[in-house]
């Protein structure tokens, strides 16, 4: 049995933007998001980048990297959704306060 060296799983800020771009195009969860990411990469729809350029930023589509990519995508999407929800709740509370009549 041959030991494999540990691969670095760091992704760049540009890779995070790629994930957000793909999620914005098609708001789906994993594994459908993976399909969208593959389609975007194969067509170069994000900054003209294909799989090779994305690999340079930490996004790879291989079978051995898929579990890490799934976790990374899920974390990014979950964080963005939580941030959006907090923003919406905050703006809803603020508008309710402005529209509520003052109680004396």
N, C-alpha and C positions, 0 to 999 in steps of 0.2 A: 504494500500500500504506500502510495506516495503522498507525503504531507503537502498541503497547499499553503502558501503564505497567506497571512491575513490580508484582506483587501481593505483599503481605506473606504469608509462609507460617507465621507464628508461631501456635502453638496454646497455649491456656491449660492449666493443671493440670486444670481441669474437663473439657476436651476429652480429655486423656489418660485421665481416669477413664471417660469415655464409651467410649473404645476398649476399655479393660479390661473394662467392663461387657458390651459386645457380645461380646468374646472369651470371657468367662466363660459367657455364655449358650450359645454354640455354638463350641466349640474347633475352628475351621477356619482355614485360611490364606486368603490373597488369591487369587481374587476372591470366594470365598464369604463372607469376613468383610465385604466391601463390601455384599453382599446383606443380611446380618444388620444391619449399621449402618443401611441404608436402611429396613428393616422396623421397627427400634427407633425411628428418627426419625419415621417416618410415623405410628406409633401413640403417640408421646410416652411411651414406656416408661421413659426415663431422665429422672427429675426433671420429667416432663411437657414436656420440650423437644422441639420439632419442628425441622425443617431451618432455620428462621429463627433460632431461639435458638442452635442449634449453629454457624451461620455467624458469629454474634457471638463465638464462642469459637475460631474458626479451622477448624471442620470444615465443608467444603462438598462437595457431591456432584456438581458439574458436571464435564463432560468435560475441560475444560482444567485442572482442579485434581486430577484423578484420579491422575496419576502421583505427585504430591507426597503425596497422601493414602495411596497404596499404600506408599510408602517410609516414611512416618511410622508407619503401623500396623505394618509389618513390624519396624521398629526397636523399637517399644514391646513387641510380643509377644516378640521375640527376647530383649530385656533381661529381661523378666519370666520367661521360661522358663529363662534362664541363672541368674537369681537363685534360682529354685525348685530347679533342679538342684544348685546349690552348697549350698543349705540342706539338701536331702535327703542329699547326699554327706557333708556335715559332721555331720549327726545320725546317719548310719549309722556313720561312723568313731567317733564318740563312744560309741555304744551297743556297738560291737565292743570298744572298749577297756575298757568297764565289765564286759562279760561274759567277756572272755578271762581265763583263770587266770594268775596271776602265775608267772613263770619265775624260779627262784632260781639 
